[in-house]
Amino acid sequence: MARFFSNASSTCLLRVLALTAALAATGCSQPTTLQSVKDEGVLHVITRVAPSIYYEGRDAATGYDYELARRFADELGVELRVRVAEDNSEVLSVLAKDYAHIGLAGLTQRPDFEGKFRVVPIGVQAQSVVVYHRDYPSPSSLSDLNGETLHLLADSNHEHVIASRPEGAAIKRQVHSGLDAAGLLARVETGEIAYAAVSSNELDLNHVYFPMVKEGFALDEPRELIWLFPAAQDDSLANAAAEFLSQARDNGSMAQLAERFYGHLDRLNYVGARTFMHHVENRLPKYKSLFKGYASEVELDWRLLAAIGYQESHWRPNAVSPTGVRGLMMLTRNTASYIGINNRLDPEESIEGGARYFRMVHAKIPERIPEPDRTWFALASYNVGFGHLEDARRLTQSGGKDPDRWMDVKEFLPLLAQKEWYTKTRFGYARGHEPVVYVQNIRRYYDVLTRITEPDQPATAPNPELVSLHKGAEPAADNDPANDLGQDLRAALPSELHLIPPTL
């Protein structure tokens, strides 16, 4: 807090000087907030660290709210300057003092904001949900929590929602001012606490890492998250933000951004998460050096290559499918022959072949397609074939959508399994649902691997974004102990890894 205010004081001085200069230039009329931002050339934002809002990625800052704010600053032609608060309490305090232009806090509109802040919705909906450790009784309403303690974050929506409910007065609540959503979920995961309330979007982004956490019930209906503007400002900046966000809705960029951060979160269920973490601990160490070595040779992130291998075979070197693909990377005979692999059941040859083949597939995707979409297309092509992917992209274009955006093309890929559509394509029938699920699965596995491994990257990759990106699950194979849900195979993580890594 002290660190922020020391910076904020100098910031305020600059704003005062800019305002004084503007007043001198115009005689006596006071510039609007929007004009002051443009005069200073800086948009000041106060936020907190959360995977749904803002965090430092491997190469740069990112997060849904941050990306929107950065684009808004670009639209205004000014620099975006971000200050990080400890929690929502500090965000609200800074805004109330008019020490920042916008607050990004992951909150929805609340009665206590009236007269204190102007608000602008940002396109993502969330609701307050109660979660619990799966070994405790499942609650279906607030009344089921009588005699229990419900744990909350400081200045969250949840306490206000509970207070507005008639049965809320009887609920014991404990507020944790020093935690974020992931920290609260981690304590539910270990059983340290039994019940907690979190925002649904933050649960979605974190749930895969905490398979012992179950969702109980919603405390309210979904509502749109907002940006906060100090009431001390006039409405010029808030109006400009509202207009910018409206345009982002209309031109589809907001939907694409939402897909980037939230569009792959529904694939890894409880059983899959436990199974995956068991395999990370027991199978991955045997092949990690191979993934790292051969990924480095073709300038890929080894964790993406490992995620592909897990999706293909659950890291089983002797895997064989009914269609004849085999090995850890499940290469076809023709593919193996084409890339010079003699023994598909040899894990080293298989991983080498998978790395080289994926690089070849990626190179076929048009360079004009930006990352991460180019990698999503490469993954889909790796699964279904380049020809079928191109068929889906043509269908996407004929349907009035963008064939260079994964979020659009994945809507049309399933049509390749329908006669009325695949008869119009060059390459015909394909099980088009599979590449969609395939990409989602790998994105999720990659998320987890990035979260729990060191962030080592190729030292000389020509395109640092390539496959430095980022999910579902399949049943455990063999007689895997992960099938026994009684075993303690939790995906718990060290406390220092309390943040999600870059999704993309």
MOTA-V627962 format. One record per residue. N is the residue number from 1. RES is the residue in three letters. NEAR is the number of other C-alpha atoms within 10 Angstrom. Layout:
BEGIN
N,RES,NEAR ; N,RES,NEAR
END
This chain:
BEGIN
1,MET,12 ; 2,ALA,7 ; 3,ARG,10 ; 4,PHE,16 ; 5,PHE,14 ; 6,SER,10 ; 7,ASN,12 ; 8,ALA,18 ; 9,SER,12 ; 10,SER,11 ; 11,THR,16 ; 12,CYS,15 ; 13,LEU,11 ; 14,LEU,13 ; 15,ARG,18 ; 16,VAL,14 ; 17,LEU,13 ; 18,ALA,17 ; 19,LEU,21 ; 20,THR,14 ; 21,ALA,13 ; 22,ALA,19 ; 23,LEU,14 ; 24,ALA,12 ; 25,ALA,10 ; 26,THR,11 ; 27,GLY,9 ; 28,CYS,9 ; 29,SER,10 ; 30,GLN,14 ; 31,PRO,16 ; 32,THR,15 ; 33,THR,18 ; 34,LEU,20 ; 35,GLN,16 ; 36,SER,19 ; 37,VAL,23 ; 38,LYS,16 ; 39,ASP,16 ; 40,GLU,17 ; 41,GLY,16 ; 42,VAL,19 ; 43,LEU,25 ; 44,HIS,19 ; 45,VAL,23 ; 46,ILE,24 ; 47,THR,27 ; 48,ARG,23 ; 49,VAL,19 ; 50,ALA,23 ; 51,PRO,26 ; 52,SER,23 ; 53,ILE,19 ; 54,TYR,22 ; 55,TYR,22 ; 56,GLU,15 ; 57,GLY,15 ; 58,ARG,14 ; 59,ASP,10 ; 60,ALA,8 ; 61,ALA,14 ; 62,THR,22 ; 63,GLY,23 ; 64,TYR,22 ; 65,ASP,26 ; 66,TYR,20 ; 67,GLU,16 ; 68,LEU,21 ; 69,ALA,22 ; 70,ARG,20 ; 71,ARG,15 ; 72,PHE,20 ; 73,ALA,21 ; 74,ASP,13 ; 75,GLU,12 ; 76,LEU,20 ; 77,GLY,14 ; 78,VAL,17 ; 79,GLU,17 ; 80,LEU,18 ; 81,ARG,14 ; 82,VAL,21 ; 83,ARG,17 ; 84,VAL,18 ; 85,ALA,20 ; 86,GLU,16 ; 87,ASP,22 ; 88,ASN,24 ; 89,SER,16 ; 90,GLU,20 ; 91,VAL,26 ; 92,LEU,24 ; 93,SER,12 ; 94,VAL,23 ; 95,LEU,22 ; 96,ALA,16 ; 97,LYS,11 ; 98,ASP,17 ; 99,TYR,22 ; 100,ALA,23 ; 101,HIS,21 ; 102,ILE,27 ; 103,GLY,27 ; 104,LEU,25 ; 105,ALA,28 ; 106,GLY,26 ; 107,LEU,23 ; 108,THR,22 ; 109,GLN,19 ; 110,ARG,11 ; 111,PRO,7 ; 112,ASP,9 ; 113,PHE,14 ; 114,GLU,11 ; 115,GLY,10 ; 116,LYS,15 ; 117,PHE,21 ; 118,ARG,21 ; 119,VAL,24 ; 120,VAL,20 ; 121,PRO,19 ; 122,ILE,22 ; 123,GLY,17 ; 124,VAL,19 ; 125,GLN,17 ; 126,ALA,20 ; 127,GLN,23 ; 128,SER,24 ; 129,VAL,20 ; 130,VAL,25 ; 131,VAL,25 ; 132,TYR,25 ; 133,HIS,25 ; 134,ARG,18 ; 135,ASP,11 ; 136,TYR,11 ; 137,PRO,13 ; 138,SER,17 ; 139,PRO,16 ; 140,SER,14 ; 141,SER,14 ; 142,LEU,19 ; 143,SER,13 ; 144,ASP,12 ; 145,LEU,19 ; 146,ASN,14 ; 147,GLY,10 ; 148,GLU,14 ; 149,THR,15 ; 150,LEU,22 ; 151,HIS,23 ; 152,LEU,24 ; 153,LEU,24 ; 154,ALA,19 ; 155,ASP,19 ; 156,SER,21 ; 157,ASN,20 ; 158,HIS,24 ; 159,GLU,20 ; 160,HIS,14 ; 161,VAL,15 ; 162,ILE,20 ; 163,ALA,13 ; 164,SER,11 ; 165,ARG,12 ; 166,PRO,9 ; 167,GLU,14 ; 168,GLY,18 ; 169,ALA,11 ; 170,ALA,15 ; 171,ILE,18 ; 172,LYS,13 ; 173,ARG,18 ; 174,GLN,14 ; 175,VAL,15 ; 176,HIS,14 ; 177,SER,14 ; 178,GLY,11 ; 179,LEU,16 ; 180,ASP,23 ; 181,ALA,21 ; 182,ALA,24 ; 183,GLY,18 ; 184,LEU,22 ; 185,LEU,31 ; 186,ALA,25 ; 187,ARG,19 ; 188,VAL,23 ; 189,GLU,24 ; 190,THR,15 ; 191,GLY,17 ; 192,GLU,11 ; 193,ILE,17 ; 194,ALA,22 ; 195,TYR,30 ; 196,ALA,27 ; 197,ALA,29 ; 198,VAL,27 ; 199,SER,21 ; 200,SER,20 ; 201,ASN,20 ; 202,GLU,20 ; 203,LEU,22 ; 204,ASP,14 ; 205,LEU,22 ; 206,ASN,21 ; 207,HIS,24 ; 208,VAL,27 ; 209,TYR,27 ; 210,PHE,24 ; 211,PRO,23 ; 212,MET,25 ; 213,VAL,26 ; 214,LYS,21 ; 215,GLU,21 ; 216,GLY,20 ; 217,PHE,17 ; 218,ALA,19 ; 219,LEU,19 ; 220,ASP,14 ; 221,GLU,10 ; 222,PRO,15 ; 223,ARG,16 ; 224,GLU,16 ; 225,LEU,23 ; 226,ILE,22 ; 227,TRP,23 ; 228,LEU,28 ; 229,PHE,26 ; 230,PRO,24 ; 231,ALA,18 ; 232,ALA,15 ; 233,GLN,16 ; 234,ASP,15 ; 235,ASP,16 ; 236,SER,13 ; 237,LEU,20 ; 238,ALA,22 ; 239,ASN,15 ; 240,ALA,15 ; 241,ALA,25 ; 242,ALA,17 ; 243,GLU,13 ; 244,PHE,17 ; 245,LEU,22 ; 246,SER,15 ; 247,GLN,13 ; 248,ALA,20 ; 249,ARG,15 ; 250,ASP,11 ; 251,ASN,11 ; 252,GLY,11 ; 253,SER,14 ; 254,MET,21 ; 255,ALA,16 ; 256,GLN,18 ; 257,LEU,18 ; 258,ALA,16 ; 259,GLU,15 ; 260,ARG,19 ; 261,PHE,19 ; 262,TYR,17 ; 263,GLY,16 ; 264,HIS,23 ; 265,LEU,21 ; 266,ASP,18 ; 267,ARG,22 ; 268,LEU,23 ; 269,ASN,17 ; 270,TYR,21 ; 271,VAL,19 ; 272,GLY,20 ; 273,ALA,28 ; 274,ARG,29 ; 275,THR,26 ; 276,PHE,27 ; 277,MET,22 ; 278,HIS,20 ; 279,HIS,21 ; 280,VAL,20 ; 281,GLU,11 ; 282,ASN,10 ; 283,ARG,16 ; 284,LEU,18 ; 285,PRO,11 ; 286,LYS,13 ; 287,TYR,17 ; 288,LYS,14 ; 289,SER,13 ; 290,LEU,19 ; 291,PHE,25 ; 292,LYS,21 ; 293,GLY,18 ; 294,TYR,22 ; 295,ALA,26 ; 296,SER,18 ; 297,GLU,13 ; 298,VAL,18 ; 299,GLU,23 ; 300,LEU,27 ; 301,ASP,26 ; 302,TRP,28 ; 303,ARG,27 ; 304,LEU,24 ; 305,LEU,22 ; 306,ALA,29 ; 307,ALA,24 ; 308,ILE,30 ; 309,GLY,24 ; 310,TYR,25 ; 311,GLN,21 ; 312,GLU,22 ; 313,SER,19 ; 314,HIS,25 ; 315,TRP,24 ; 316,ARG,22 ; 317,PRO,21 ; 318,ASN,15 ; 319,ALA,18 ; 320,VAL,17 ; 321,SER,12 ; 322,PRO,6 ; 323,THR,7 ; 324,GLY,11 ; 325,VAL,19 ; 326,ARG,23 ; 327,GLY,27 ; 328,LEU,30 ; 329,MET,32 ; 330,MET,29 ; 331,LEU,23 ; 332,THR,16 ; 333,ARG,15 ; 334,ASN,11 ; 335,THR,15 ; 336,ALA,20 ; 337,SER,14 ; 338,TYR,11 ; 339,ILE,14 ; 340,GLY,13 ; 341,ILE,19 ; 342,ASN,13 ; 343,ASN,15 ; 344,ARG,26 ; 345,LEU,19 ; 346,ASP,14 ; 347,PRO,20 ; 348,GLU,20 ; 349,GLU,21 ; 350,SER,25 ; 351,ILE,30 ; 352,GLU,21 ; 353,GLY,25 ; 354,GLY,28 ; 355,ALA,28 ; 356,ARG,20 ; 357,TYR,19 ; 358,PHE,21 ; 359,ARG,18 ; 360,MET,15 ; 361,VAL,19 ; 362,HIS,22 ; 363,ALA,13 ; 364,LYS,14 ; 365,ILE,20 ; 366,PRO,11 ; 367,GLU,10 ; 368,ARG,8 ; 369,ILE,15 ; 370,PRO,13 ; 371,GLU,19 ; 372,PRO,19 ; 373,ASP,20 ; 374,ARG,23 ; 375,THR,26 ; 376,TRP,27 ; 377,PHE,30 ; 378,ALA,24 ; 379,LEU,24 ; 380,ALA,26 ; 381,SER,22 ; 382,TYR,22 ; 383,ASN,19 ; 384,VAL,20 ; 385,GLY,16 ; 386,PHE,20 ; 387,GLY,14 ; 388,HIS,24 ; 389,LEU,27 ; 390,GLU,20 ; 391,ASP,24 ; 392,ALA,26 ; 393,ARG,24 ; 394,ARG,18 ; 395,LEU,24 ; 396,THR,21 ; 397,GLN,16 ; 398,SER,11 ; 399,GLY,12 ; 400,GLY,9 ; 401,LYS,17 ; 402,ASP,16 ; 403,PRO,21 ; 404,ASP,19 ; 405,ARG,20 ; 406,TRP,23 ; 407,MET,21 ; 408,ASP,19 ; 409,VAL,24 ; 410,LYS,24 ; 411,GLU,16 ; 412,PHE,25 ; 413,LEU,26 ; 414,PRO,19 ; 415,LEU,19 ; 416,LEU,25 ; 417,ALA,16 ; 418,GLN,14 ; 419,LYS,11 ; 420,GLU,10 ; 421,TRP,17 ; 422,TYR,20 ; 423,THR,13 ; 424,LYS,13 ; 425,THR,17 ; 426,ARG,12 ; 427,PHE,16 ; 428,GLY,16 ; 429,TYR,18 ; 430,ALA,20 ; 431,ARG,15 ; 432,GLY,23 ; 433,HIS,17 ; 434,GLU,15 ; 435,PRO,24 ; 436,VAL,25 ; 437,VAL,19 ; 438,TYR,23 ; 439,VAL,28 ; 440,GLN,25 ; 441,ASN,25 ; 442,ILE,28 ; 443,ARG,27 ; 444,ARG,24 ; 445,TYR,29 ; 446,TYR,29 ; 447,ASP,25 ; 448,VAL,25 ; 449,LEU,21 ; 450,THR,23 ; 451,ARG,19 ; 452,ILE,17 ; 453,THR,10 ; 454,GLU,8 ; 455,PRO,13 ; 456,ASP,12 ; 457,GLN,18 ; 458,PRO,18 ; 459,ALA,9 ; 460,THR,9 ; 461,ALA,15 ; 462,PRO,9 ; 463,ASN,11 ; 464,PRO,18 ; 465,GLU,16 ; 466,LEU,19 ; 467,VAL,25 ; 468,SER,25 ; 469,LEU,22 ; 470,HIS,28 ; 471,LYS,25 ; 472,GLY,25 ; 473,ALA,26 ; 474,GLU,17 ; 475,PRO,13 ; 476,ALA,19 ; 477,ALA,14 ; 478,ASP,9 ; 479,ASN,8 ; 480,ASP,12 ; 481,PRO,15 ; 482,ALA,23 ; 483,ASN,16 ; 484,ASP,14 ; 485,LEU,13 ; 486,GLY,8 ; 487,GLN,10 ; 488,ASP,11 ; 489,LEU,21 ; 490,ARG,20 ; 491,ALA,22 ; 492,ALA,19 ; 493,LEU,14 ; 494,PRO,8 ; 495,SER,11 ; 496,GLU,7 ; 497,LEU,14 ; 498,HIS,21 ; 499,LEU,19 ; 500,ILE,20 ; 501,PRO,22 ; 502,PRO,23 ; 503,THR,24 ; 504,LEU,21
END
